[in-house]
Amino acid sequence: MEHEKTVIFPGSFDPFTRGHEAVVAEALRVFDRVVIGVGDNISKNGLLPVEKRIELIKDLYADEPRVEVGAYDSLTGDFARKCGASVIVRGVRTGYDIEYEQNMAAINKQLYPDITTVILCTPAELSHISSSVVRELLSFGRNVDEFMPEGTDINKYL
């Protein structure tokens, strides 16, 4: 029997959007298990504390046993190894994202030759959605339901 293929999907996910959800859905089409790694960068003051970001994502995937969620504060390659993953998946929305991710993939390949980075494109209809846009809209009191995974009430996590 072939061994399970695990991928990690790292990011800050502050908050987790429909674009992130689309990348996870695509990753599940290719891989057996997706571990969403929520980066814990203490130098950033974000919208949601890491615990709330994890809670939001766990709630979203409560009925999907192939998705796991955890925080990490190490290098992404170290987190991948800890999870038993040989692949890092990254979602891209724009040409700028692709250039950035290509550079990160090259660095990771040099540091972790056994780990491959796979870049997945966010669907065009979601390419305008980013966590930073959602945070900004929230700061002005705007409703962001259309940018969040269906059924996710961001106010529950604020």
C-alpha positions as CSV (number, residue, x, y, z in Angstrom):
1,M,0.0,0.0,0.0
2,E,1.3,3.5,-0.9
3,H,2.1,5.7,2.0
4,E,0.0,8.7,2.9
5,K,1.0,12.0,1.2
6,T,1.0,14.9,3.6
7,V,1.3,18.6,2.7
8,I,1.5,21.6,4.9
9,F,-0.2,24.9,4.0
10,P,1.6,27.6,6.1
11,G,0.5,31.1,6.6
12,S,-0.7,33.7,9.1
13,F,-4.4,33.2,8.1
14,D,-5.4,36.4,9.9
15,P,-8.2,35.8,9.1
16,F,-8.6,32.6,7.0
17,T,-10.5,33.7,3.9
18,R,-12.4,32.1,0.9
19,G,-9.1,32.2,-1.0
20,H,-7.4,30.1,1.6
21,E,-10.3,27.7,1.6
22,A,-10.0,27.3,-2.2
23,V,-6.3,26.4,-1.8
24,V,-7.1,23.8,0.8
25,A,-9.8,22.3,-1.4
26,E,-7.4,22.0,-4.3
27,A,-4.7,20.5,-2.1
28,L,-7.2,17.9,-0.9
29,R,-7.7,16.9,-4.5
30,V,-4.0,16.0,-4.8
31,F,-2.9,15.1,-1.3
32,D,-4.2,12.7,1.4
33,R,-3.7,15.0,4.3
34,V,-3.4,18.8,4.6
35,V,-1.9,20.3,7.8
36,I,-2.7,24.0,8.0
37,G,0.2,25.7,9.8
38,V,-0.7,28.9,11.5
39,G,2.4,31.0,11.9
40,D,2.9,32.5,15.3
41,N,4.9,35.6,14.6
42,I,5.0,37.5,17.9
43,S,6.4,40.6,16.2
44,K,3.1,41.1,14.3
45,N,0.0,42.5,16.0
46,G,-2.8,41.1,14.0
47,L,-6.6,41.0,14.1
48,L,-6.9,37.6,15.7
49,P,-4.7,35.9,18.3
50,V,-3.3,32.6,17.0
51,E,-5.6,30.6,19.2
52,K,-8.7,32.2,17.6
53,R,-7.3,31.7,14.1
54,I,-6.8,28.0,14.9
55,E,-10.3,27.8,16.3
56,L,-11.9,29.4,13.2
57,I,-10.1,27.0,10.9
58,K,-10.8,23.9,13.1
59,D,-14.5,24.9,13.2
60,L,-14.5,25.2,9.4
61,Y,-13.0,21.8,8.9
62,A,-14.6,20.0,11.8
63,D,-16.2,17.4,9.4
64,E,-13.0,16.9,7.2
65,P,-10.7,14.4,8.9
66,R,-8.0,14.9,6.3
67,V,-7.4,18.5,7.5
68,E,-5.4,19.3,10.6
69,V,-4.5,22.7,12.1
70,G,-1.6,23.7,14.3
71,A,0.5,26.7,15.3
72,Y,4.1,26.9,14.6
73,D,6.9,29.4,15.4
74,S,9.8,27.7,13.6
75,L,11.1,27.7,10.1
76,T,8.5,26.3,7.7
77,G,10.7,23.4,6.6
78,D,11.1,22.3,10.3
79,F,7.4,22.4,10.7
80,A,6.9,20.3,7.6
81,R,9.4,17.7,8.9
82,K,7.6,17.7,12.3
83,C,4.3,17.0,10.5
84,G,5.8,14.2,8.3
85,A,5.2,16.4,5.2
86,S,7.5,16.4,2.2
87,V,5.5,19.1,0.4
88,I,4.7,22.7,1.2
89,V,1.8,24.2,-0.6
90,R,1.4,27.9,-1.2
91,G,-1.4,29.8,-2.8
92,V,-0.8,32.7,-5.1
93,R,-3.2,35.4,-6.3
94,T,-1.0,37.7,-8.4
95,G,2.3,37.8,-10.3
96,Y,3.9,39.5,-7.3
97,D,2.8,36.5,-5.2
98,I,4.4,34.1,-7.7
99,E,7.7,35.9,-7.7
100,Y,7.8,36.0,-3.9
101,E,6.9,32.3,-3.6
102,Q,9.4,31.3,-6.2
103,N,12.1,32.9,-4.1
104,M,10.9,31.3,-0.9
105,A,10.7,27.9,-2.6
106,A,14.3,28.3,-3.8
107,I,15.5,29.1,-0.2
108,N,13.5,26.2,1.2
109,K,14.9,23.8,-1.4
110,Q,18.4,24.9,-0.5
111,L,17.8,24.5,3.3
112,Y,15.5,21.4,3.0
113,P,16.4,19.5,-0.2
114,D,13.9,16.8,0.7
115,I,10.9,19.2,0.7
116,T,9.2,20.4,-2.4
117,T,7.1,23.5,-2.7
118,V,3.9,23.3,-4.8
119,I,2.3,26.6,-5.9
120,L,-1.5,26.6,-6.4
121,C,-3.3,29.4,-8.0
122,T,-6.3,30.9,-6.2
123,P,-9.3,30.9,-8.5
124,A,-9.6,34.1,-10.5
125,E,-12.9,35.1,-8.9
126,L,-11.2,35.0,-5.5
127,S,-7.9,36.6,-6.4
128,H,-8.9,40.0,-5.0
129,I,-9.5,38.6,-1.5
130,S,-6.7,38.9,1.0
131,S,-6.5,38.8,4.8
132,S,-5.2,42.4,4.8
133,V,-8.2,43.6,2.9
134,V,-10.6,41.8,5.3
135,R,-8.8,43.3,8.3
136,E,-9.0,46.8,6.7
137,L,-12.7,46.5,6.0
138,L,-13.3,45.3,9.5
139,S,-11.4,48.2,10.9
140,F,-14.0,50.5,9.2
141,G,-16.9,48.5,10.5
142,R,-17.8,46.8,7.2
143,N,-19.4,43.4,6.8
144,V,-16.9,40.9,5.4
145,D,-19.1,37.8,5.1
146,E,-18.6,37.6,1.3
147,F,-14.9,37.2,1.8
148,M,-15.1,34.6,4.5
149,P,-15.8,30.9,4.1
150,E,-19.5,30.3,3.9
151,G,-21.1,30.2,7.3
152,T,-18.1,31.7,9.1
153,D,-19.1,34.6,11.4
154,I,-15.8,36.5,12.0
155,N,-17.4,38.3,15.0
156,K,-17.5,34.9,16.9
157,Y,-13.6,35.0,16.8
158,L,-13.0,38.8,17.5
